[in-house]
């Protein structure tokens, strides 16, 4: 006799393995295509060309850049760069609140919903995974205080353009 639970588990594992392989294959194909055309590090090449233009970038620079169409159809383009001169000497702990605001799974989910078009308190409160109304307001306050959200009207929120691309860059940065 075959154990139905074991068969179901095998099927689930096989399905997950196939999905992971497809995702990895898609990412590798894209990377290989970019490398084949010599474009794999095109953004880095452009950044390097400009390093000598300012004393703050003589020892290097970092940059966040993106062009995105959100699920609502809104285009967002953003570029932010900074020279690394002095970056290792400043107190990084002053930036902890901004990272801490993103460290809660409900807040990340909340940001995803706002970027996807659910922008009102009442609409967000209807999403069970965001918790009770009190919890929702707590998370909204944390995101507002750190600039990941801004109020676009009474009871209405949006992710500012200056935060949309950095938020997505953070998500990409933590991929393994």
Rosetta blueprint (number, residue, H / E / L):
1 X L
2 X L
3 X L
4 X H
5 X H
6 X H
7 X H
8 X H
9 X H
10 X H
11 X H
12 X H
13 X H
14 X H
15 X H
16 X H
17 X H
18 X H
19 X H
20 X H
21 X H
22 X H
23 X H
24 X H
25 X H
26 X H
27 X H
28 X H
29 X H
30 X H
31 X H
32 X H
33 X H
34 X H
35 X H
36 X H
37 X L
38 X L
39 X L
40 X L
41 X L
42 X H
43 X H
44 X H
45 X H
46 X H
47 X H
48 X H
49 X H
50 X H
51 X H
52 X H
53 X H
54 X L
55 X H
56 X H
57 X H
58 X L
59 X L
60 X L
61 X E
62 X E
63 X E
64 X E
65 X E
66 X E
67 X E
68 X E
69 X E
70 X L
71 X L
72 X L
73 X L
74 X L
75 X E
76 X E
77 X E
78 X E
79 X E
80 X E
81 X E
82 X E
83 X E
84 X L
85 X L
86 X L
87 X L
88 X L
89 X L
90 X L
91 X L
92 X H
93 X H
94 X H
95 X H
96 X H
97 X H
98 X H
99 X H
100 X H
101 X H
102 X H
103 X L
104 X L
105 X H
106 X H
107 X H
108 X H
109 X H
110 X H
111 X H
112 X H
113 X H
114 X H
115 X H
116 X L
117 X L
118 X L
119 X L
120 X E
121 X H
122 X H
123 X H
124 X H
125 X H
126 X L
127 X L
128 X H
129 X H
130 X H
131 X L
132 X L
133 X H
134 X H
135 X H
136 X H
137 X H
138 X H
139 X H
140 X H
141 X H
142 X H
143 X H
144 X H
145 X H
146 X L
147 X L
148 X L
149 X L
150 X E
151 X E
152 X E
153 X E
154 X L
155 X L
156 X E
157 X E
158 X E
159 X L
160 X L
161 X H
162 X H
163 X H
164 X H
165 X H
166 X H
167 X H
168 X H
169 X H
170 X H
171 X H
172 X H
173 X H
174 X L
175 X L
176 X L
